[in-house]
Each structure stands twice: as C-alpha cells, then as structure tokens.
Amino acid sequence: MPSCPECENELDIEVDELEEGDVVACDECGTEYEVVGVEPLELARVDEDYDEEEDELYDEEEDEE
C-alpha cells in the first residue's frame, strides 16, 4: 500500500482502480495528490494556491520590461 509523501501515513486507495488524472487525499493530513503515473504509481501534490494562468501573466509582464 502506498504511503503519503507528506506524513508517511498509508494511503487507503486501491492502486488497481486508479487512472492518471485521479486525485487522492491522505486521510491523516488531508494533502491531495494527483495520479501522474500508474505503473509504477506516481503522485504529484496538488497545490491549491498555484494558479498557472496567474503565473503566465506574471511572466508576460516581466518580458515587456
């Protein structure tokens, strides 16, 4: 069973039923992860504060200077 990279608690998920793009959450710390690979299982932390569009706008403003 996979464990949470944040708190190392075991994640209560069925690895066989996961697909890329699914989001799973740790019951212990509440951190959410997106499944980015299934064989082997790869999880990427979902960062709620990050907004890709805002980042792109910031980059464009820097380029104009």
C-alpha positions as CSV (number, residue, x, y, z in Angstrom):
1,M,0.0,0.0,0.0
2,P,1.4,3.4,-0.9
3,S,2.2,6.0,1.7
4,C,1.7,9.7,1.9
5,P,4.9,11.6,0.9
6,E,3.9,14.4,3.4
7,C,3.2,12.5,6.6
8,E,4.1,8.9,5.6
9,N,0.7,7.6,6.6
10,E,-0.6,4.7,4.5
11,L,-3.0,5.9,1.8
12,D,-6.2,3.9,1.7
13,I,-6.5,3.6,-2.0
14,E,-7.0,0.7,-4.5
15,V,-3.9,1.0,-6.8
16,D,-5.6,-1.3,-9.4
17,E,-8.5,1.1,-9.8
18,L,-6.5,4.3,-10.2
19,E,-6.1,6.1,-13.5
20,E,-3.9,9.1,-14.5
21,G,-5.6,12.3,-13.5
22,D,-7.4,10.9,-10.5
23,V,-7.0,12.9,-7.2
24,V,-6.5,11.1,-3.9
25,A,-6.3,12.6,-0.4
26,C,-4.5,11.5,2.7
27,D,-6.9,10.7,5.5
28,E,-4.3,11.8,8.1
29,C,-3.0,15.2,6.9
30,G,-5.5,16.0,4.1
31,T,-2.9,16.6,1.4
32,E,-4.2,15.9,-2.1
33,Y,-2.2,14.2,-4.8
34,E,-2.9,13.8,-8.5
35,V,-2.0,10.5,-10.0
36,V,0.5,11.2,-12.8
37,G,1.5,7.6,-13.4
38,V,0.0,4.2,-12.6
39,E,2.8,1.7,-13.3
40,P,4.7,2.5,-11.2
41,L,2.4,4.7,-9.1
42,E,3.5,8.3,-9.2
43,L,1.8,11.0,-7.2
44,A,2.2,14.8,-7.6
45,R,1.0,17.1,-4.8
46,V,-2.0,19.3,-5.8
47,D,-1.1,22.8,-4.9
48,E,-4.3,24.8,-4.4
49,D,-2.5,28.1,-4.1
50,Y,-0.8,27.8,-7.5
51,D,-2.7,29.3,-10.5
52,E,-1.0,28.6,-13.8
53,E,-2.8,31.5,-15.5
54,E,-1.6,34.0,-13.0
55,D,2.0,32.7,-13.4
56,E,1.8,33.1,-17.1
57,L,0.5,36.7,-16.8
58,Y,3.4,37.5,-14.5
59,D,5.9,36.0,-16.9
60,E,4.5,38.1,-19.8
61,E,4.7,41.3,-17.7
62,E,8.4,40.6,-17.0
63,D,9.1,40.1,-20.7
64,E,7.6,43.5,-21.6
65,E,10.1,45.4,-19.3
